[in-house]
Amino acid sequence: MSLHRRTLLAGGAALATAPALAQGNPHAHHGGQFERLAQPGRMGLPDLAQQHAVTDSPAPRAARQGAWRALSPLPIPRTEMAWAVEYRGRMHLIGGYAEQRVDRPYHHAYDPRTDRWDELAQLPRGANHVGVATLGDRIYAFGGFLEQNRTPHDGAFAFDGTRWHTLRRLPEACGAMACIALDGKIHIIGGAIGSDNRRSIDWHLVYDPQTDRYARRQPMPVGRDHTGIVVVAGAIHIIGGRIDTFHTNSNLHHSYDPRTDDWTFRTPIPTARSGQGCVWYRDRIFCMGGEGTNRVYGQNEAFNPATNAWEAYAPMLTPRHGMGAVVIGDGIYVAGGGPQMGGGVKSAINEAFTLA
């Protein structure tokens, strides 16, 4: 069945799972929400995922833990989008693995007000680990891998709410970059290049949509990819990620000041990880999920800039990596992702966290 003929899902799934979750069964919504990359057909949470799942954080527990809830699943299981963006009040997932391919151009948007997914115009060039950011009234998408987490391309595109437009190409083909808007420009930081010689890089580009050009800025201190990125009080924070591979994950936490073009070491994240969600929620940086050697992390750890310290909050219902995570209103929405190490299994899981 083609994606265009598929009926998208709404409201009922979240309502149906809520009673089971309230009774203490966090796996009640897992049935049929997973699919193998190499084999079609829906299935439940695989046994290997349960073996890889880790939820204990070394950080002190926050006094107020917050809570997760299950929502309407993605229309199809997806992973390795690596990130998501909020745009016009919805969560947008672009590219990634789906339906036994690693270079899908799929573009889904989730509206938390209706608990509904919609399919939107597809990315002009399908890829995984696409760098995405929202600036003004557009979504920007940069690079990504054409093979499984390797062999990047240099394309760049912008979505205006209806269709995609082609932008100036990246100076070099790259994937798994961290992208974020600040002061009318988009910062593109880190990532990985190469095919058989895949490796992390430390580059720092700034894209100006007014001129459709890139400029170089001070590279980050240690090259890595699959990192988290947020803006806090005019500074960019880069957290975690991998140095070439998830076997060498990093707990590094740096901030970048665009006024001085300097990087500063900050308090490391307690759980070294890559491919995690990273968002600014209320007054903290929250990082959830991620991947390591025979590990998929469910830890939900938050950094408080006021105290320069990390705390642990309620872990994810379903530990995943390579998913999308955004803040909309007073909630963190986390969709898709892989429940076991590597890209062999995709999920349609959609869950939200709130302190309310």
C-alpha positions in Angstrom: 0.0 0.0 0.0 1.5 3.4 -0.9 1.8 6.0 1.7 -0.5 8.4 -0.2 -3.4 5.9 0.1 -2.9 5.2 3.8 -5.4 6.5 6.3 -3.7 8.5 9.0 -4.5 7.9 12.6 -6.2 10.2 15.1 -7.7 10.5 18.6 -8.8 7.0 19.6 -5.4 5.4 20.2 -4.4 7.7 23.0 -7.8 7.3 24.7 -7.7 3.5 24.4 -4.3 3.2 26.0 -4.8 5.6 28.8 -6.6 3.3 31.2 -4.0 0.5 30.9 -1.2 3.0 31.5 -2.9 4.4 34.5 -3.1 0.8 35.9 0.7 0.5 35.7 1.2 -1.2 32.4 3.5 1.0 30.4 3.7 -1.6 27.6 0.0 -1.7 26.8 0.4 0.5 23.7 3.3 -1.5 22.1 1.2 -4.0 20.2 1.9 -3.8 16.5 3.8 -0.5 16.7 7.2 -1.9 15.6 8.6 -3.2 12.3 12.0 -4.6 11.2 14.0 -2.7 8.7 14.7 -5.8 6.6 11.3 -7.4 6.9 7.8 -6.0 6.4 5.1 -6.7 8.9 4.0 -5.1 12.2 5.0 -6.6 15.5 5.2 -5.9 19.3 8.2 -4.7 21.2 11.1 -7.1 20.4 12.8 -9.0 23.1 16.2 -7.5 22.3 14.8 -4.0 22.9 13.9 -5.1 26.5 17.4 -6.4 27.0 19.0 -3.1 25.7 16.7 -0.8 27.6 18.3 1.2 30.5 16.4 3.7 32.6 18.5 4.3 35.7 20.2 7.7 35.8 23.3 8.5 37.9 21.9 12.0 38.4 20.0 12.9 41.6 16.2 12.6 41.3 14.2 15.8 40.9 11.6 16.4 43.6 8.9 16.6 40.9 9.3 13.7 38.5 6.6 14.5 35.9 4.8 11.8 33.9 4.6 10.3 30.4 1.5 9.3 28.4 0.9 7.4 25.2 -0.6 9.2 22.2 -1.7 8.3 18.7 1.1 6.4 16.9 2.8 7.4 13.7 1.0 6.1 10.6 4.0 3.9 9.8 7.0 2.9 12.0 10.0 5.3 11.4 13.4 5.9 12.9 16.7 7.7 12.2 15.0 11.0 11.4 17.3 11.9 14.2 15.5 15.1 15.1 12.2 16.9 14.7 11.0 20.5 14.6 8.0 22.4 15.9 6.3 24.4 13.1 3.0 26.2 13.3 2.0 24.3 16.5 2.8 20.8 15.1 5.7 18.3 15.4 7.3 17.6 12.0 9.2 14.4 11.2 11.2 14.5 8.0 13.2 11.7 6.2 14.6 8.6 7.9 14.1 4.9 7.8 10.7 3.5 6.9 9.1 0.6 5.0 12.4 -1.3 4.5 14.3 1.7 3.1 16.8 4.1 4.7 16.3 7.0 2.3 12.6 7.9 2.7 11.5 11.5 1.9 8.4 11.1 4.2 7.1 14.1 6.1 4.5 13.7 8.8 3.1 16.3 11.2 1.5 15.7 14.5 -1.1 18.1 16.1 -1.4 17.6 19.9 -4.6 19.5 19.9 -6.4 16.9 17.8 -4.0 13.9 18.5 -3.8 13.5 14.8 -1.1 12.8 12.2 -1.1 14.3 8.7 1.1 13.6 5.7 2.7 16.6 4.0 4.8 17.4 1.0 7.8 15.0 0.8 11.4 16.1 1.1 12.8 16.5 -2.5 15.6 14.1 -1.7 15.0 11.2 0.7 17.7 10.6 3.4 18.2 9.7 7.0 19.7 11.9 9.7 18.6 15.1 8.0 19.5 18.3 9.9 16.4 20.3 10.4 15.5 23.7 12.0 12.6 26.1 12.0 13.3 29.8 11.3 10.5 32.3 10.7 7.8 30.8 8.6 9.9 28.0 7.1 11.4 24.6 7.9 15.0 24.1 6.7 16.5 20.7 5.9 20.2 20.1 5.4 22.1 17.1 4.1 21.5 13.6 5.5 22.7 10.1 4.6 21.7 8.1 1.5 22.9 4.8 2.9 22.5 3.4 6.5 24.0 6.2 8.6 26.7 6.9 6.0 27.3 8.4 2.5 25.9 11.9 3.0 24.6 14.3 0.3 25.0 18.1 0.2 21.4 19.2 -0.6 19.5 21.9 1.3 15.8 22.7 1.2 13.1 24.9 2.8 9.5 24.2 3.3 7.0 27.1 3.3 4.0 25.2 4.6 2.9 23.9 1.2 6.0 23.0 -0.8 9.8 22.6 -0.7 12.2 25.0 -2.3 15.8 24.2 -3.2 18.6 26.2 -1.5 22.3 26.6 -2.1 24.1 23.3 -1.5 26.2 22.7 1.6 29.9 23.3 1.2 30.4 19.6 1.9 28.1 16.6 2.0 27.3 15.8 5.6 24.7 14.1 7.8 23.6 13.9 11.4 24.4 17.6 12.0 22.9 19.6 14.8 20.9 22.5 13.5 19.2 25.4 15.2 18.0 29.0 14.5 19.4 32.0 16.3 19.2 35.7 15.4 17.8 35.2 12.0 20.3 32.5 10.9 20.7 28.8 11.2 23.7 27.2 12.9 24.8 23.8 11.5 27.2 22.2 13.9 29.1 18.9 13.8 27.9 15.9 11.9 29.6 13.0 10.0 31.1 12.6 6.5 32.3 9.7 4.4 31.1 6.2 3.5 33.5 3.4 4.3 35.6 6.0 6.2 32.7 7.6 8.0 33.9 10.0 10.7 32.7 12.8 12.9 33.6 16.4 12.2 33.8 19.6 14.2 32.5 22.1 11.6 30.3 25.0 12.4 28.5 26.7 9.6 26.0 29.5 9.7 23.4 29.7 6.9 21.8 33.1 6.1 18.5 32.7 4.4 18.6 36.3 3.2 21.7 35.7 1.1 21.4 32.0 0.6 25.0 31.6 1.7 27.1 29.8 4.4 29.8 31.3 6.6 32.3 29.6 8.9 32.3 30.0 12.7 34.6 28.7 15.4 34.4 24.8 15.3 33.2 23.1 18.4 36.0 21.8 20.6 35.5 18.0 19.9 34.0 16.8 16.6 30.9 14.6 17.0 27.5 13.8 15.5 24.1 12.7 16.7 24.3 15.5 19.4 21.5 17.4 21.1 21.2 21.1 20.5 19.1 24.0 22.1 19.3 27.7 22.5 19.3 29.1 26.0 19.5 32.9 26.7 21.1 33.6 23.4 23.7 30.8 23.6 23.8 27.5 21.8 24.2 24.3 23.9 25.6 21.1 22.3 25.1 18.0 24.4 26.4 14.4 24.1 26.7 12.7 20.7 29.1 10.2 19.3 32.7 10.4 18.2 32.6 8.4 15.0 30.5 5.6 16.5 28.1 5.0 19.4 30.8 2.8 20.9 32.5 6.0 21.8 29.7 8.2 23.0 30.4 11.5 24.7 29.0 13.1 27.8 30.4 16.5 26.7 28.3 19.6 27.1 29.5 22.9 25.5 27.9 26.3 25.0 28.6 28.7 22.1 28.4 32.5 22.4 27.7 34.0 19.0 28.8 37.5 20.3 32.4 36.3 21.0 32.5 33.2 18.7 33.8 31.2 21.6 32.9 27.8 23.1 32.7 27.1 26.9 32.8 23.7 28.6 29.7 23.1 30.8 28.6 20.4 33.3 28.6 17.1 31.4 25.4 15.2 30.9 25.3 12.3 33.5 24.5 9.6 30.8 26.8 9.7 27.8 24.6 9.0 24.8 23.9 9.8 21.1 20.8 10.1 19.0 18.8 11.5 22.0 16.0 14.0 22.1 17.1 17.4 23.4 14.7 20.3 24.1 14.3 23.5 26.2 11.2 22.9 28.4 10.1 25.4 31.1 13.5 26.5 32.6 15.7 23.4 31.8 17.3 21.5 29.0 15.8 18.1 28.9 17.6 15.1 27.2 15.8 11.8 26.8 16.5 8.6 25.0 19.6 7.8 23.0 21.8 4.9 22.1 25.1 3.2 23.2 26.8 -0.2 23.0 24.0 -2.7 23.6 22.1 0.1 25.3 19.0 2.1 24.4 18.5 4.8 27.0 15.2 5.8 28.6 16.8 8.3 31.0 15.2 11.7 31.1 17.8 14.1 32.5 17.5 17.9 32.7 20.1 20.6 33.1 19.3 23.7 35.1 21.3 26.7 34.0 20.6 28.5 37.3 22.3 25.8 39.3 24.7 24.4 36.6 23.5 20.9 37.6 21.6 17.9 36.1 18.7 16.1 37.7 16.8 12.9 36.7 13.1 12.9 35.8 10.6 10.2 35.0 12.2 7.9 32.4 10.5 7.3 29.0 7.8 4.7 28.8 9.6 3.3 25.7 13.4 3.9 25.5 14.3 4.8 22.0 17.0 6.5 19.9 16.9 8.4 16.6 13.4 9.7 17.3 11.9 13.2 17.0 11.4 15.4 20.1 9.9 18.8 20.4 8.1 21.1 22.9 4.6 22.3 22.1 2.7 24.1 24.8 3.4 22.5 28.1 4.6 19.2 26.9 7.5 17.3 25.3 6.4 15.1 22.4 8.6 12.2 21.4 7.8 10.1 18.3 9.3 7.3 16.3 12.8 6.0 16.9 14.5 2.6 17.3 13.8 0.5 20.5 17.0 -1.5 20.2 20.6 -0.7 19.3 21.2 0.1 15.7 18.6 0.7 13.0 17.2 -2.8 12.6 13.8 -2.0 14.2 11.6 1.1 13.7 8.7 2.2 15.9 5.5 4.2 15.5 5.5 5.0 19.2 4.4 8.5 20.2 4.6 9.6 23.8 4.5 12.9 25.7 6.1 14.1 28.9 4.8 16.9 31.1 5.5 18.4 34.6 1.9 19.6 34.8 
